[in-house]
Amino acid sequence: MNSTGRQLHSDLADYAGSMDGSWLKPVWDASYLEFRDPLNGNMNYATVLDTKHLPRGKSFSGFCALLVYSMVKVYRQIASGTLEKDIGTSGCLCMQQYGNVFASCRIPMPGSDRLFTVGKPAENACIAVFYRGNIYILPVIKDGDPVGTWDLASGIGEIMGRKDAPAANIGIMTCAPREDAASFRRHLTGLSALNGENLGKIEAALFALCIDEPPGGKRSAGQAVWDVLHGNGANRWFDKSVQAVVGTDYTVGFNNEHTGFDVAIWINLLRKIYRDMQEAEQVVAGPAKPGSATLQADRLDWVTDDRAAGIIKKMEEDDRAKGKSLHLRLFEFNGFGSSHVKGLKASPDAFFHLALQLAWFRIKGRQDSVYESVAVRNFCQGRTECMRPATAAAGTVLDGKGLPDWQGRRWRSTRSCLSRGRGRGLRGTLPECRQCWAEGAGRFPDTQRDFLDFRGEVR
């Protein structure tokens, strides 16, 4: 290590010693909170469920109730500390990110945003329901007990049965550049204390339930992904850590603000939610007449002025223009999933990233680096780092020259440093990809067969 490296290491050690927690956490948080572009389509990530194996019950409101109840159930496990611990190859993993999933929200601020979390679990908790241009606050926990699915279905049905005129599209500010969102938020709170109270209710809600009514009654899988990832500027609150987007065609997706937790955390919870919905009994409660529901929701009213109306209109126009610049195509592959790759003792993540390198090589004719996640949750407050695994070993596959020297001393040394299952890169997984090909070649798509065969010419 040269003198510059030694000095940098010494400075980092001094910096780490001056902090109570992880020295990396403030840096990591700032990388999200100082992001100034719109969140939808840029920062937030989205997932869409395959709902054909979920019980639909006899009403749409009953289906929503099952989803909400299952999500509240997972929240209560986190809040009570009874959520099953995550175990990695090196032992227990840090669980702190789970505390940022529910009852949290990003708040736009000048220069750098702030992540708000409720913290201590409350005896009473609500969700924010977005429907037809209005926002409703619906209780889901009362006096420490979760509201039952029947009552939830009744409350959601009552919301959908109301004939409220659309309110001002306040949520559009969460689609805007962050400085604009911060400015508009200050303007709103300056107009009326009621606006500030409404914002506080949304930010403290466990999560947002966004009910969509697709044109024609049904949307394609690609449109569902688009609506969840970016949306049309209405019926959303992209600052919210969790948005459950449910269509009346029974499509279900989730949009997550990235600051508080990584994708792996959410996927783990989503598996639990999905499993719980599959095992739940169907709810038969149908739409309720306004005022007759066993669970009543409060509609949020806003105080606006001409300036606010003008800002909202401009933000809506800008969001539509941004949406036109975002091109999304959905490719569905149902031949196998990560479980099959794991069964072959391979890393699905590394397998996929090598496929990305091959795709890029085909398009550009050169080997460029791609993002490879590196899990470091075995450290306190650890999250996900990344590496850029453009290696000579991968290059021999991409240019069709054959396999690297698997038995050579240099390769064995590399593999010992970058082994599969420890989040340390993809080079150590090339032999396992080859094993996948040997044991299941007929099931792999063409783009993956090329690099698994190691004989085909890269086109």
N, C-alpha and C positions, 0 to 999 in steps of 0.2 A: 504494500500500500504506500503510495507516495505521500508527501507531506500534506498536500491538499486534502487527500482522503482522510488522513489521520485527524486533521483539524476539524473537518466536517463531522467525523464520528465523535470527536470530543465535544463539539458544540451540541450535537444531538443528545449525547448522554447528559450534558448539563441541563438541556431543555426538558428531557424526560424526568430528571430528578426533581425539577421544580413543580411537577404536576402531581395531583392525587390519583388520577386515572391514567388511561392510555394517552401517550403523547400524540398518537395518530388521530384520535377521535376529533379534536377540534379542527384539524386539517381536513378530515373527511367531511365533517358537517359543513364546513365553509364551502367545500366544493359544490355542495347542493344549494345551500342557502344563498350563496352569492351569485347563483345562476340568474340571469336577468331576462332571458327570453321566455315566451309563453310555455307553460308546463304541458299542455295537451299536445300530443304529437312530438314532443321534444324530450321531456324529462320523465313524465309518468310512464309506467308500464301497464300492460293490460293482459288479462287472461279471459278466455271464453270457454264455457263448459259444454260438454256433450251431455245434453239433458234427457236423451231418450231413455236412459235407465233410471230416471228420477220419477217418483210418484207425483202425478199432477192433481190428484184429487178431483173433486167435482166443481171446483171454481178456481179462477185465477187468483183471487185474493187468498184462498187457502194454500195455493202453491207458494205465494209470496210469504205467507205466514210460516210455512215450514222452513224456508230459507232464513228468514229473520230469526226464528227460534233457534235454529242450529248455530247461527253466527253468535247470538247472545250466549249460548251454551259454551262456546269456545272462549268467548271473552271472560266468562265467569271462571273458567279453569285458569286462565292467565292471571286474573285478579286475585284468585284465592291461592295461587301457587301450586295448584294441583295438576297443571299441564305436564304431561309426560316429558321427561328430560331428553334433550337431543344428545345422542352419543355418536362420536366420530371414531375414526380409526385410532386416534391418540387419546381417547377418553371423552369425558363430558365436554360439551361445547357451551360457550357463553350464551345465556338466554336473555340478556338485557334488551335486545331488539324487540322482543315480544311485547314489552311494555309500551311500545310506541305505535302498536297497530291500531287499537281501538281508542275511542275518545281522544283523538288527537287531530291536529290540523296545522297546516302551514299558514302563517299569517304574513301577508305582504308588508314589507317595511323598506324604507329608503336604504339603498346600498346593500343590505343583507337582510333576508327574511328571518323569521323566528318560527321555531317549531313549538307549538303549544300542545301540552298533554295535560289531561285532567289530574293524573297522579293517583291519589288515594281513591279506591273504588267508592262510589256513592251508593246510598241506599235506594235512590231513585235515579233511573237513567232513561234517556230517550234516544230515538233516531230521528234523522231529518228525512222526510219523504218528499221527493220532487215529482210533481205530476201536473201536466197541462199548464205549465208556466207559474205554478204556485209551489210554495214550500210549507210543509206541515211538520209540526213536532209531535211525534207519537211516542207515548210511554211504552217501554219494553221491560223495565224492571221497576217494581213497586215494593217499597218497604223491604228491600233486600231479596225479594222473590221474583223470578222471571214471569212475565205475563204469558199465559197459556196460548197455544196455537189458535184455539177457537176465538178467543178475544182479539188476538192479533188479526186474524182473518176478518173479523167483524169491523175492526178499526180501519184496516186497509180498504175493505169494501165500502165503508162509509166515505172515505176520502174520494174514491173513484166514482161514487154516486153523487157527489156535490157538483153544483153548476157554477162554481166560483169563476169570475172573470180573471184572466191571466194578470198577474202582478207585474211590476217592473222587473226586467231581466237582470237582477243584481248579480246572478252567478256568472254573467259574461265577463266580469272583471277577472275571474280565475282563468280565463282564456287569453288574457292580455299580457304584454310585457310587464315584468314585475314592478318596474318603477311606475308605470301607468296604473297598475292595480293598487299600489300603495297610495298613490295620490287620490284615486277615486275612493278608496276606503276612508281616508281622512275627510274627504268631502262629505261622505255619507254620515259619518259619526258626528260631524259638525252641524249637520242639518237638524238632527233630532237624537235625543237619548234613546228613543225607541229603536232606531237603526242599530245603535251599538248593542242593545240588548238582543236584537235578532241575530246579529253576527256572533255574539257570545253563545247563543243557543245552538247555532249550526256548528261552531267550532268545538263545543263540548259534547255534541252528540256522539254516540258510539260509532256510528257510521252513517252514510247516506244511502237511501234506497231510491233509485231513480227508475220510475215506471215509464216505459216508452210504449207508444202505439204506432207500430210500423205502418207506413202507407200500404194499403192493399191487404193489411192484416198479417203479412209475413215478410221476412227479410232473409236474404241469402246469408250463408256463413261469412262470406267476405264483407257484406254490408254490416253484419253484426260486429265483426272485428273493428271495422271503421268507426261505427257508432260508439263503441266502448273506448277505443284508443283516442279518437279526436272529437267526434260528435259534431253537431251543427250549431253549437253556441248556446243551446238552450237545455234546460232540465239537468244541469250538471253543476258540480262544485269541485273543480279539479284541485283545489287546495286541500280537500279532505283526504285523509290518509287512506280511507277505504270507501269506494263507491260501488255498491252492488247495482248493476244496470240490468233490469229485468224487462223484457218485452212481453206484450200481451200474446205474442206467438210462442211464449215459453222459452225464448232465448235468454241465456243468463251469462253475464260477463262481469268482470271486476276491473276497475281502474284504481291504481294505487300511486299515491304521491311517494316519491322515492327516498326522501330525506331520512325518515325514521327507521326503515328496515329494508332489507334486501329481498330479492325474489324468492330465495330458498325458504325464508321465514314464512312468507305468504303461502307458498305452495304447500308447505307442511300443514298449515292451518286449513287450507282449502281441501286437502285430502280428508281431514277430519270432518269438515262441514259437509262435504259430499257424501261421505260414508254415513253420517248421522241422518241426512235427508233420505238416503236409501232405506234406512232401517225404521224410519218414522211411520206412524200411522197417517193415513190420508185425512185431510181436514175438509169437511163438506160445507162449511159456512159459505154462503154466497154473498152477493152485494147487499149492503144494508141501506135502508132509507136514511137520509140525512137526519141526524139527531137521535136515531134509534139504536145505534151501535152500543155494544157493551164497553167499548173503549173509544174514547173521544180524542181527536187530534186537534191541535191549535194551529190555525193558519197564520202565517207571518205577514203582517202588513208593513209597508215601507213608506217612508216620507221622502219624496224626491222633489226636484225643481227642474226648471228648464235646462240648466247646465248639466244636471245628472242625466236627463233624457238625451241630451246631445252627446254626452260621453258614451252612454250605452249604445246609441246608434252607431257611432264611429267604431266602437269595439266590435260590434256585430259585423260590420262591413269588413274590418281588418281580419276577423277570424274566418270569414267566408273565403277571403282571398288567400289566407294561409292554408286553408283546407284544400284549395284547388292545386296548391303546389306540392301537396303530399300525395305521393302515388303508392298505393298499397295493392298487392296481389297476394291472394291466399293460395298456398299449395297444400293440399291435404294428402297425407301419406298414411295409410292404414295397414301397411304390411306387417309392421312390428313396432314396438315401443321400447322405452328404456329398460323395461324389465327383461326383455329378451336379450338385449345387449349385456346387461349385468349378468344374466344367466350364463353367458359365454365368457364370464370373467374379464369383461372389458369395461372401459369407462365410456358411458354414453356421451358425456360432455366432450371428451377428447375426440371421440369418433365423429361427432358432429362438426367440431372445429376443423378437423382435417378435411372434411367434406367442403367446408367453406373455403379453405385454402385452394382446393382443387377447382371450385367454381370460379374463384377470382383468377386463378391461373389461366383457365380457359378463356375468360373474358378479356383479360389484360395482357396475357402472354408473359407474365412475370410473377415471381413469388413475392407477395407482399405479406406483411404481418396481419393477423386478425386478433381480435380480443379473445383472451382466454381467462376465465375467472379462476381465482386462487382463493380458496376458503381459508380464513385465518381465525375462525371462531374458537379455536382451541386456546386463544389468548383472550384475556379479559377485555371486553368492549371491542373485540375483533369483528370485522365484517367480511367484506370480499375485496381482495386486491385483484390486480390483473397483470398478465404478462403478455408479451408479444412473441409467440413461438414460431417465428420463421427460421427454421433450422435446416442444416445441410441434410439431415436424415429425412425430413419431410420433402426437401427438394428432390431427392432421388426418386421419390414416388411421383411427384408432380410432373417431372420432365420425362417420365417413362424409362429411366435408366435402370430400374430394378430396385432391389432391396439394399439397404445399407448393410454393413458388416455386423450382423447381430451378435456374433460371438467375439468380436474384437475387443481388446482391452479398453479402447477409448469409448466404445459404445456402452460397455458394461458400466463404466464409470459414470457416463452421462445418465444412464437409466437409474442408477442407484441414487443420483441426486434428484431426478425428476420422475419419481416413481408414480405409478397409477394409484389412485385412491387417497392421495395425500394433498391434492390440490396444487401440485407443483409443476404442471405442464403437460404437454401432449406427447413429447418424444418417446417416453417410456411406454406408450400405448400402441405404437405401431405394430409390434409383434402380436398384440392381442387383437388388433383389427384384422390382421392376417388370419388369426385363428377363427374370428367371426366368419370370414369368407370360407374357410375350409369346412366349417360346421353348418353354415346356413346360407350358402351362396345363392340359392334359388330364391331367397326371400328378400334380397337386397335390391334397391332401385339402381338404375344404371349409373347415376353419378357416384354412388358409393361402390358399386361393383368394380369400377375402373381402378380405384386405388387399393381395393382389397385384393384384386387379382394380381396386381403389380406386373402384369404382362401386357395389358391393353394399351394401345397408343392413346395418349391424351389428345383430345380433339378440341 
